[in-house]
């Protein structure tokens, strides 16, 4: 072996010992090239640091949703539909797609899935994707379905209270039923529950007849309407012939056209829940908080929406402090209340269409209410109310305009035959001679109470009112009380 090769062999052994095998010349066998351990030289193995793995969010409890037509999808509280080991639910970002007609609205963490219109039916598959701040995501597809179903008719028959010697008003059944799938003529009507009273239905007009003219009493009658597919709905209505009595009747003046009427154990507020002059602050506070004497009011009536007869916040405050009160007025007034607070189960809108001679009846907590359209002028829907309670009868005109509501119209509404105990009318009707006939011929009440003070110009002439109507009950200040005498025979 020459000198160069010997030197190369020495270097290869040294390099092999330190770092591995170095080949020189002919390839050596691996076995032959394993070096002997050299004392003092060791190798330390350092394990790699593991990289932590993130956890993707997981969508939970988000399944297909199905409702019937006319219903609404419940809101989705999205923080309840995701879990993530690394992040809080509020940190998750949601992306939703796939809707063509359904509409999506986020309010905070709540998702509302709404319909394009009330009649919409069908299905859409929405894709829900939940992503955490690091970009890890989970996705799920969910079907939202609105089923087309045959809805039963919706019935709005209401009861009536009349006095002895009167007859019940006819009921146009087409006016008290609603069916989206069928015409009124396609519905079949049935009644049951009546014992003495007779119910005749002819051409979809229901007539409730007394067994004899002197009959006194009340019966609850069930009206049932069925569509051609057999879907039915029913409504109970009470029909009551009330005997005239001399029950205690107390009138408390509030202000303007506002009064509280107390008959027996029933309390009624009419046009009394408004704000400002002429109601003193201390009286307004009692009204708003339903404190005596305004506690336990059963019925609140409002004739129209004007500020001197009605204030929505005052009505709501009183009803919140007095959970037993029901509220009745025109649809625009009722909407003004329900827009601020949900009082749907305690409010009744009177559906009248500004037609001369139009009226309707209902019974609220054993109080008979007959509402009628009395023109206010200017397009405002004004309701006049006949109230029948515990054998007494009262009438409030609201802001009836005597120039557009004639004496003949009042007669056609049947007012002279109602034997009204007390009529509340605008004070100027007592002053202007040309309007006296409205009181004397069109209403013919036992007692007249002038109203609408301090919101009228000029101020009322009390002496002139009393000179024309010496028996008129004239109030001068808020919380003044007058009691109806026992004998009210005309």
C-alpha positions in Angstrom: 0.0 0.0 0.0 1.6 3.3 -1.0 2.1 6.2 1.4 -0.8 8.3 0.1 -3.2 5.4 0.5 -2.0 4.7 4.0 -2.6 8.4 4.9 -6.1 8.3 3.4 -6.9 5.2 5.4 -5.9 6.8 8.6 -8.0 9.9 8.0 -11.0 7.8 7.0 -10.8 5.8 10.3 -10.7 9.1 12.2 -13.6 10.6 10.3 -15.6 7.4 10.6 -15.1 7.4 14.3 -16.4 11.1 14.6 -19.1 11.4 12.0 -19.7 8.2 10.1 -18.4 6.1 7.2 -16.2 7.6 4.5 -15.6 5.4 1.5 -12.2 5.3 -0.1 -11.4 3.1 -3.1 -13.4 -0.1 -3.1 -16.8 0.1 -1.1 -16.3 -1.5 2.3 -18.9 -3.8 4.0 -21.0 -1.9 6.7 -20.0 -4.6 9.2 -16.4 -4.1 8.7 -16.7 -0.3 9.0 -18.5 -0.1 12.4 -16.0 1.8 14.6 -15.0 1.0 18.1 -16.5 3.4 20.7 -14.0 6.2 21.4 -13.8 7.0 25.2 -14.9 10.6 26.1 -17.2 11.2 23.1 -21.0 11.1 23.7 -24.2 12.1 21.7 -27.2 13.9 23.4 -30.7 13.5 21.7 -33.0 16.6 22.2 -36.7 15.7 21.6 -38.6 18.3 19.4 -41.1 20.6 21.2 -44.7 19.5 20.2 -46.9 22.1 18.4 -50.2 22.5 20.2 -53.3 21.6 18.0 -56.4 23.9 18.0 -59.9 22.5 18.4 -62.5 23.6 15.8 -65.9 24.7 17.1 -68.8 22.1 17.0 -72.3 23.1 16.0 -74.9 21.5 18.3 -78.6 21.2 18.7 -79.3 22.7 15.3 -81.8 20.5 13.6 -84.3 20.9 10.8 -87.2 23.3 11.6 -90.8 22.9 10.5 -93.9 25.1 11.2 -97.4 25.4 9.8 -98.5 28.3 7.6 -99.5 31.3 9.7 -96.8 30.5 12.4 -93.4 32.0 12.9 -90.0 30.3 13.4 -88.8 30.6 17.0 -85.7 32.8 17.3 -82.4 31.0 17.5 -80.0 32.0 20.3 -76.8 31.1 18.5 -74.6 30.9 21.5 -76.6 27.9 22.5 -75.8 26.1 19.3 -72.0 25.9 19.4 -69.3 24.6 21.7 -65.6 25.2 21.5 -62.9 23.9 23.8 -60.6 26.9 23.0 -63.0 29.8 22.8 -66.2 31.3 24.4 -69.4 31.0 22.4 -69.6 34.8 21.9 -66.2 34.7 20.1 -67.6 32.5 17.3 -68.4 34.1 14.0 -71.5 32.8 12.2 -72.0 32.8 8.4 -75.3 31.7 7.0 -76.2 31.2 3.4 -78.5 29.4 1.1 -81.7 31.4 1.6 -83.5 32.6 -1.5 -86.8 33.9 -0.1 -86.5 33.5 3.7 -85.0 36.5 5.4 -82.4 36.5 8.1 -81.9 39.1 10.8 -79.3 39.1 13.6 -80.1 41.0 16.8 -77.2 40.6 19.1 -76.6 36.8 19.4 -80.2 36.1 18.3 -81.1 35.0 14.7 -84.6 35.5 13.3 -85.6 33.6 10.2 -88.7 35.3 8.8 -91.0 34.7 5.9 -91.3 36.9 2.8 -95.0 37.2 3.4 -97.7 35.7 5.7 -98.9 33.3 3.0 -95.5 31.9 2.1 -95.1 28.1 2.2 -92.2 25.9 1.1 -88.7 24.8 2.2 -85.2 26.2 2.1 -81.9 24.6 3.1 -79.6 27.0 5.0 -75.9 26.4 5.5 -74.7 27.4 9.0 -70.9 27.9 9.4 -69.3 28.6 12.8 -65.7 29.8 12.8 -63.4 30.6 15.7 -60.8 33.4 15.7 -58.1 31.1 14.4 -60.1 30.2 11.3 -61.1 26.7 12.4 -64.8 26.0 11.4 -67.7 23.7 11.5 -70.7 23.7 9.2 -74.1 22.2 9.1 -77.1 22.4 6.7 -80.6 22.8 8.1 -83.9 22.7 6.4 -86.5 25.4 7.3 -90.0 24.3 6.2 -93.4 26.1 6.3 -96.1 23.5 5.8 -99.2 24.4 3.8 -102.1 23.3 5.9 -105.9 23.8 5.9 -106.6 26.2 8.7 -109.9 26.2 10.5 -112.1 29.3 10.3 -111.5 32.0 12.9 -114.7 33.2 14.6 -115.3 36.6 16.2 -118.9 36.3 17.4 -119.4 38.5 20.5 -122.2 38.6 23.1 -124.8 41.2 23.7 -126.6 42.7 26.7 -130.0 44.2 26.2 -132.7 45.6 28.5 -136.1 44.0 29.1 -138.4 44.9 26.2 -135.6 45.1 23.6 -134.4 42.5 21.0 -131.0 41.3 20.2 -129.3 42.7 17.1 -128.9 40.4 14.1 -125.5 38.9 13.5 -124.1 38.9 10.0 -122.0 35.8 10.2 -119.9 36.9 7.2 -118.7 39.8 9.3 -117.5 37.6 12.3 -115.6 34.9 10.5 -112.3 34.7 8.6 -111.1 31.8 6.5 -108.0 32.1 4.2 -108.8 29.1 2.1 -112.5 29.4 1.6 -115.2 31.9 0.8 -117.8 32.8 3.5 -120.5 31.1 1.5 -118.6 27.8 1.6 -118.7 27.6 5.4 -121.3 25.6 7.4 -122.6 27.0 10.7 -124.0 25.2 13.7 -125.1 26.5 17.2 -125.6 24.7 20.4 -125.9 25.4 24.1 -129.1 27.5 24.0 -132.0 26.3 26.1 -134.7 29.0 26.1 -133.3 31.3 23.4 -133.9 30.3 19.8 -131.2 30.8 17.1 -132.3 31.0 13.5 -129.7 31.2 10.7 -130.9 32.2 7.3 -128.6 33.4 4.5 -125.8 33.6 7.0 -127.7 36.0 9.2 -128.2 34.8 12.8 -131.2 35.9 14.8 -131.4 35.3 18.5 -135.1 35.2 19.5 -136.7 35.4 23.0 -139.1 32.7 24.2 -141.5 35.5 25.1 -141.3 39.3 25.3 -141.0 39.3 29.1 -138.1 36.8 29.4 -135.2 37.8 31.6 -132.0 35.8 31.8 -128.8 34.9 30.0 -127.5 32.0 28.0 -124.1 31.2 26.5 -124.4 30.0 22.9 -121.6 28.2 21.0 -121.2 29.2 17.4 -119.3 26.7 15.2 -118.1 27.2 11.6 -116.7 24.4 9.5 -115.0 24.6 6.1 -115.6 22.0 3.3 -112.6 20.0 4.3 -114.0 19.5 7.8 -111.8 21.9 9.7 -113.9 23.6 12.4 -113.7 26.3 15.0 -116.1 27.5 17.7 -116.7 30.6 19.9 -118.9 31.0 22.9 -121.0 34.2 23.3 -123.3 35.3 26.1 -126.7 36.8 25.3 -128.2 38.5 28.3 -131.6 40.2 28.8 -131.0 42.4 31.8 -133.7 43.8 34.0 -133.7 47.5 34.7 -132.7 48.3 38.3 -132.0 51.2 40.6 -128.5 50.1 41.3 -126.3 52.8 42.8 -124.6 54.8 40.0 -121.8 57.3 40.8 -120.2 59.7 38.3 -116.7 61.1 39.0 -115.5 63.9 36.8 -111.8 63.6 35.8 -111.4 66.4 33.3 -112.3 67.5 29.7 -114.5 64.5 28.5 -113.1 62.1 31.1 -115.2 60.3 33.7 -115.2 57.4 36.0 -118.6 55.6 36.2 -119.2 53.3 39.2 -122.3 51.0 39.1 -122.5 48.4 41.8 -119.1 46.8 41.9 -118.1 47.8 38.4 -115.8 50.7 37.5 -115.5 52.2 34.1 -113.1 54.9 32.9 -114.0 56.7 29.7 -111.7 59.2 28.0 -110.0 59.7 31.4 -106.4 58.6 30.8 -104.8 61.6 29.1 -102.2 64.1 30.3 -102.2 67.8 31.0 -104.6 70.5 31.9 -107.4 70.2 33.2 -106.3 67.1 35.2 -104.4 68.2 38.3 -101.0 66.5 38.8 -102.1 64.7 42.0 -105.2 63.3 40.2 -103.0 62.3 37.2 -100.7 60.4 39.5 -103.6 58.5 41.1 -104.8 57.5 37.6 -101.4 56.4 36.4 -100.8 54.2 39.4 -104.3 52.9 39.8 -104.7 54.2 43.3 -108.0 54.9 45.0 -110.5 55.9 43.8 -109.1 54.5 40.5 -108.2 51.1 41.8 -109.9 47.9 40.5 -111.2 49.5 37.3 -112.9 46.9 35.2 -113.1 48.6 31.8 -111.3 51.4 30.0 -113.0 53.0 27.0 -111.5 55.6 24.7 -113.6 57.4 22.0 -110.8 58.5 19.7 -107.0 59.0 19.5 -106.7 62.8 20.2 -104.4 63.8 23.0 -107.1 65.4 25.1 -108.9 62.0 25.3 -106.1 59.5 25.2 -102.4 59.0 26.1 -100.9 55.6 25.4 -98.2 55.8 28.2 -100.9 56.7 30.8 -103.1 53.9 29.7 -100.2 51.4 29.9 -99.1 52.7 33.3 -102.7 52.3 34.7 -103.1 48.8 33.2 -99.7 47.6 34.6 -100.8 48.7 38.1 -104.3 47.3 37.5 -104.0 43.9 35.9 -107.8 43.3 35.9 -108.6 46.1 33.5 -109.6 45.6 29.9 -109.1 48.2 27.2 -111.5 48.9 24.3 -111.2 51.5 21.6 -110.8 52.0 17.8 -108.0 50.0 16.0 -105.7 53.0 15.8 -105.9 53.7 19.5 -105.4 50.0 20.4 -102.4 49.8 18.1 -100.8 52.9 19.8 -101.0 51.0 23.1 -99.7 47.7 21.8 -96.8 49.4 19.9 -95.3 50.4 23.2 -96.3 47.4 25.4 -97.7 44.0 24.5 -101.3 44.2 25.8 -102.8 42.0 23.1 -104.7 39.8 25.6 -106.2 42.8 27.3 -107.2 45.0 24.4 -110.2 44.8 22.1 -110.2 46.9 18.9 -113.7 47.9 17.6 -113.7 47.4 13.9 -116.0 50.1 12.3 -115.6 51.5 8.8 -116.7 55.2 9.1 -120.2 54.3 7.8 -123.2 56.2 9.0 -125.4 54.1 11.2 -122.8 51.4 11.7 -122.5 49.9 15.2 -121.5 46.8 17.0 -121.9 45.2 20.4 -119.8 43.2 22.8 -119.7 42.1 26.5 -116.7 42.8 28.7 -116.7 41.4 32.2 -120.6 41.5 32.4 -120.6 45.1 31.0 -122.5 45.6 27.7 -120.9 47.9 25.3 -122.6 49.1 22.1 -120.1 51.1 20.0 -121.2 53.3 17.1 -119.6 55.5 14.5 -120.3 59.2 15.3 -118.5 61.5 12.9 -115.8 63.7 14.4 -114.8 65.4 11.2 -111.4 65.6 9.7 -111.1 61.9 9.1 -110.8 60.9 12.8 -112.6 57.7 13.8 -114.8 58.7 16.8 -116.8 56.1 18.7 -119.9 56.8 20.7 -120.6 54.2 23.5 -123.8 53.0 25.0 -122.9 51.2 28.3 -125.3 48.8 30.0 -124.3 47.6 33.4 -126.2 46.2 36.4 -129.5 47.5 35.0 -128.3 51.1 34.3 -127.6 52.6 30.9 -125.2 55.5 29.9 -124.2 57.1 26.7 -121.0 59.0 25.8 -120.7 60.8 22.5 -117.0 61.4 22.4 -116.3 64.3 20.0 -119.4 63.9 17.9 -119.8 66.8 15.4 -123.5 67.8 15.5 -123.0 69.5 12.1 -122.4 66.2 10.4 -124.3 63.8 12.7 -128.0 64.7 12.3 -130.9 64.1 14.6 -132.3 61.6 12.1 -129.1 59.6 12.3 -129.3 59.4 16.0 -132.8 58.2 15.8 -131.8 55.5 13.2 -129.1 54.3 15.7 -132.0 53.7 18.1 -130.9 56.1 20.8 -134.3 57.6 21.8 -135.6 54.1 22.5 -132.6 53.1 24.7 -134.0 54.8 27.8 -130.6 56.2 28.7 -130.1 57.3 32.3 -127.2 59.6 31.7 -125.8 61.1 28.4 -122.4 62.8 28.3 -122.4 65.4 25.5 -120.2 68.4 24.5 -121.1 71.5 26.5 -121.8 73.6 23.4 -124.7 71.4 22.5 -126.5 72.8 25.5 -125.6 76.4 24.6 -126.4 76.5 20.9 -130.2 76.3 20.4 -129.8 74.8 16.9 -128.2 71.7 18.6 -130.8 71.3 21.3 -132.8 68.9 19.1 -129.9 66.4 19.2 -130.3 66.2 22.9 -134.1 66.4 23.3 -135.1 64.3 20.2 -132.0 62.4 19.1 -130.8 61.1 22.5 -133.6 61.7 25.1 -131.7 60.8 28.2 -133.0 61.3 31.7 -129.9 63.3 32.7 -127.5 65.3 30.6 -123.8 65.8 31.7 -122.0 68.6 29.6 -118.3 67.9 29.0 -115.2 69.0 27.1 -114.3 71.9 29.4 -111.1 73.8 29.1 -110.2 72.3 25.7 -112.9 74.4 24.0 -113.0 78.0 23.0 -114.6 80.1 24.3 -114.9 78.7 27.9 -118.3 77.3 28.7 -121.1 79.6 29.7 -122.3 77.8 32.8 -125.3 80.1 33.4 -126.5 79.7 29.8 -126.2 75.9 30.0 -128.2 75.8 33.2 -130.8 78.2 31.9 -131.6 76.0 28.9 -131.1 72.7 30.8 -131.8 73.4 34.5 -131.5 69.7 35.3 -128.1 69.3 33.6 -125.4 67.9 35.9 -122.6 70.5 35.5 -119.2 69.7 37.0 -116.7 72.4 37.9 -113.6 70.6 39.2 -111.7 67.3 39.0 -112.9 64.5 41.3 -116.3 66.1 41.8 -118.9 63.4 42.3 -122.6 63.1 41.4 -124.9 60.2 42.3 -127.7 59.2 40.0 -131.0 59.3 41.9 -132.8 56.1 42.4 -135.9 56.8 40.3 -134.8 57.0 36.6 -138.2 56.3 35.0 -138.6 58.6 31.9 
